[in-house]
Amino acid sequence: MTRFFRSTALCCMAALVPAATLAQDGYQGLPRTFLWNPDFNALIETADYATEGPFTIGFSNASQGDAWLGTFYHSVQYGVSQNLDRIERFIVTDANGDPTKQISDTQDLLEQDIDLLLVNPATADALDPILSRAMRRGVPVVTVARRVDSDDSFVSFVTASDTALARMSATWLAEHLGGKGRIVLLPGLAGASPAEMRLNAAREVFAQFPGIEIVDTQYTGWSPANGRQIMAAILQREGAETIDGVWSDSGLQGFGSVEAFMGAGITGTDIPAHTGGDLNGMYQLAAEQGFAFAGVDYTPSIGAAAVGLALDVLDGIPVRQRLDVNFQVVLSEGDETLSIKSDVALGDYVAMDRPGSLIMGSGIPDYDPSTFTVELPN
């Protein structure tokens, strides 16, 4: 079949995913990664995948090992629950972060006569061969949250743009510091495509500011405990007063970093500028302590968006090879920079009356992870 085609007209006509549902209003325009992309977004012809419903969809999930991944999984379930008339079976496997297990899980799903394979890959390289084989067998693959190396191993990748998130947060930090200062980089999970893409994009930005010195770079596994432990060790080695900023690709480890500064006796506005979205607890700390902060959520609503795109594939509707879902830029008051403006002010975005463990931007109405439940296919 024809793998893809490019067309300015078709690119502009492609259905665009709205911003994630939030408790507060924010940026609601077209995804900025779509608007700013200098190339045309490839549209994938899916007519060969069209089949009669109701459908059987297999979901190979990397893990539910942190709060964001748990909310993302709920978003996938929510998307399925909104299409019960079209999805007859929804088969889920969870690899607990083990790429070898996920390969085996994926093979098992392919043996169950599924119409489409939805995948959140544990790592970018390990899952590439098995997904490529699925595509060659005629089973369409949709990757979400994390991608694999080869474009030929999936029909579409659903994301909120790791590179845009990182470039905006890194640019904010560099400009906030006036282009000079000693900073620490706290990326997420080593080998996971979001962490690697965000780190590379952030480094690309900081390289344009010769006065920025990167003191240390440490992977955290998107863990608050790891963020706290790692930053505490850095502060003991370097001295807490010598660090001017912390670039964190998520509020999960960013929260731990702030706690480390507080544990070292650095509180309030003396806490250096931090980045890191997603986690309500990070927003709460920034609001309570008053330090300069930029949060960019990697919205877990991409889960539901991926289910919707999967149904388009099975209907034979052309889809974009990369589907970007909007994120929100949240800044502390008075801390906009030359390049980075606030979509939502910190005070208007933070949910002070909700648990700190809440992941923002789920896209699920009245979402509470502790009580979330939806009807799913048998």
Secondary structure, DSSP 8 states (H G I E B T S, - for coil): ----B--HHHHHHS--------SS----SS-HHHHS-SS---EE--GGG---SSEEEEEEE----SHHHHHHHHHHHHHHHTTTTTEEEEEEEE-TT-HHHHHHHHHHHHTTT-SEEEEE-SSTTTTHHHHHHHHHTT--EEEESS--S-GGG-SEEEES-HHHHHHHHHHHHHHHTTTEEEEEEE--STT-HHHHHHHHHHHHHHTT-TEEEEEEE---TT-HHHHHHHHHHHHHHH-GGG--EEEESSHHHHHHHHHHHHHTT--GGGS-EEE--SBHHHHHHHHHH---EEEE---TTHHHHHHHHHHHHHTT--EESEEE----EEE-TT---SS---SEEHHHH--TTS-TT-BS----TT--TTT-------
